[in-house]
Amino acid sequence: MATEWHNIYKPTKLEETCLSMKTINLMRKWIKEFKTINRPLFLHGSTGIGKTVIARLLLEENGYDVVELNISDMRDKNMISNIFKQALKYNNVLQMMTQQKIKKAIFIDEIDTFISHGDKNSTTYILDILKSYSAKKNKEIMNYPIVITASNIKDKKITSLRKCVIDAKMYKPNNYTMEKVIDRIFKHEKIKIDMDAKFNVIKKSVCDIRLLVTILYELCINLKKKHVDIEQCERFFKYFDQKKIDIEIYDAAHETLYKKVDTKRLLSFFESDKLLFPLLMHENMHKALDTKEIDPLLKLKLMDDCMDIITINDSIQQKMFNEQKWQLFGVSGYISTVHPNRIITKYKTKRNKKFSVDFSKILNKMSTFFTNQKGLLNLERDKKDIMNMTEIIQYYKKKKDVDKIVELIIENNINIEYLDLLLRTNNFDIKKININSKIKKKYKLYIKNQE
């Protein structure tokens, strides 16, 4: 697998990355003087240039343990606040007893994704924390390094954040940098490559180091030779371009819905994003069937058949996530991708290319659902007991019976830390979210009266 090469040949020091010495020096100065500078470091640049690897290299070469924040950690203010506070605590009891000093750093990877898909209140809160270190009044002291990365900096919130951080732009690697990566990897693999073949590989990599390593891996596996010339390289790229390793998922969804595609290619679409791709199919299936070529009654039957498939796949994915039966992914790929393609294209002779593939509106809700379910497993309860509790709470939420819900929470001794998570799980109706605040308010009032 190409992922093995990504791990084997990832840089071991900052000098092996695409960074200029000017940027490396800026970063090293910041890590040594961060308490004086009192601002987080913000790394941004194109996808595939190694922002995550570079951030970790900087922290690890200076002896820091990395505390990584992700979207699933950022559900509410209490959780975010606890994460920031606990960054300074001990890793284990032995460290605490021996008073061993540990160095920790907070790493927030792809903050632009969090801003786009995260909870609005949580987003505002964490941005306020990051900006507070540069505030003129009531300035917070940054007692540990905070490193942030992003690919897309066009969002207004990112623009505002950049005024309050040490901004380090990472430029796309030049041909010389790409050539060094090729030389380093092929030297270790004992492979020789002609100069014109090397430049062809660099051109196909489009300044993306991750893609470059993937190409080198595929080149090595497919040619099985210790010397690569331009003719071999060109033959390989005819195959490689057809394989389309870096699949555009929206184009893939469109292709699946408008023409018959071979099974191997369809499964490669599914492999590109096992959660998102079936949801895109579900969201846009009706557009593929919206053609005069198919009889209206037949359209209804086809849509019904497709919905049955989606329902079956949903049950399979639920089982995979709940019981960690990852071997079912192959079945899920066939049912959610190959089968609908065969049904839709069976009755179509013309290709309906005009429709646009919309982003799945239920993606964020599904992602939140699985994240919340995973988070609930931290409760020291039987898993089935927890899931049954969420179902019962949803039942009473529909009846708007706040008193009964609070009574259930008290009887089951639910910690306030997990209350919000419990209320959100299985909740797909935005209109009912308002009842959550009433439940929490009443529960907090009960806690206060008990004190």
C-alpha positions, 0 to 999 in steps of 0.5 A: 500500500502507498500509505506504507511509503507515506509513513516510511519516507515521511521527513524526520527533520524540518530541513527535509520538508518543503519549507524554506530556511527562512520559514524554518528559522521563524518557526524555531524562533517562535517555539523557543520564545512562545511565552514572550511572543504569546501568540499561537503559530498558524501554518497554512498552505495547499493540501498535500504539502505536509502541514501536519507532519511539519507541525509535529516535527517542530513540536517533537524536535523540541521535546513536546508531547502533542495534545491534538484537538479535533472536531469530536473534542469540540462539542461544548465550552466545558469540553474545550476548556477542559482540554486546554487546562489538561494540556498542562497536567501529568500523563500518568500517576508516576509522573505526578508522584515523581513531580516529573516535568513534562512539556506539552503542546496543543495542536489543532489540525485543519481548523478551517474544516472545524469552522466549516462543519463544527458547532457554531458556538464551539467555533466562536468559543475556541476562536475567542480563546486563540485570539485572547493571547493577543488581546490588548485588554485582559490578555491571556498568558500562553503557557504552552505552545499552540500550533494551528494548521489550515488549507483554506484561509478565505473564510472571514473567521480565518482572516480575523484569526490571522491578525492574532497569530504568528502567520507562517505561509507554506508555499508549494514545493518547487521542482528542486524540492520534489527532485530531492524527495525522488532521490531520497526515496529511490536511493533507499529503494536502489532504483535509478531514474533518468532525468527526463523521466524524473521531470515527467514524474515531477510534472504529474505530481502537480506540487503535491508531495503526498501524490508524488510519494504515491506515484513513486510507489505505484511506479516501483510496484508496476514496473518492478525494475531497478532502472526507469527511463522516459518510455517506461514512465510514459507507459506507466502514466497511461495506466496511472491516469486511468486508475485516477488514484486521487478521485474527485468524489463529486465527479465520481458520484455524477459518473456513477449516476449517469452511465454504466461503470465497471465494478472495479471502478465503482468500488474505487469511488466508494473506497475514496470516502466510504461514508460520504459517497453513499450519502451523495448517491442517496442525495442525488439519485432522484436527479439521475432518474428525472428523465423523459426516457423512463416511464413515470410508474417505472421511475417510482419503482426504480426509486423505491428499489434504490431506497431499499438498497440505501436502507440495507446499506444504512443497516450494514454501516450501523452494524459496522460502527456499533460492533466494529465489524469492518470486514463488512465494508466490502459488502457495503461498497457493493450494495451502496454503489454497484447495485444502484448503478446497475438499476439506474442505468438498466433503463437509460440509453441516453446519459443525463449529464446536465444535473449537478451533484449537491453536497449531502445535507445529512452528512454533518448529522450522520458524522455527529451521530457516529461521533456522539455514539463513540463519545458515549462509550466513555460512560462506564455503562453497558453499551446497550443500556446507553443506547436504549437510554438515548432512545427513551429520551428521544421518545419523551422529547417528542412529547416535550415531557421535560420533567420525565426526561430530567427524572430519567437523567437523575435516576440513572445518575448521568454526569453533567459532563455527558448530559449534552452528548446524551441529549444530542445523540439520535437527534436529527430534528433541528426544531427539537434542539430548543428543548435540550436547553430546557432540559439542561436548565432544569437539571442544573437547577436540580443539582444546585438545589442539592448542594 
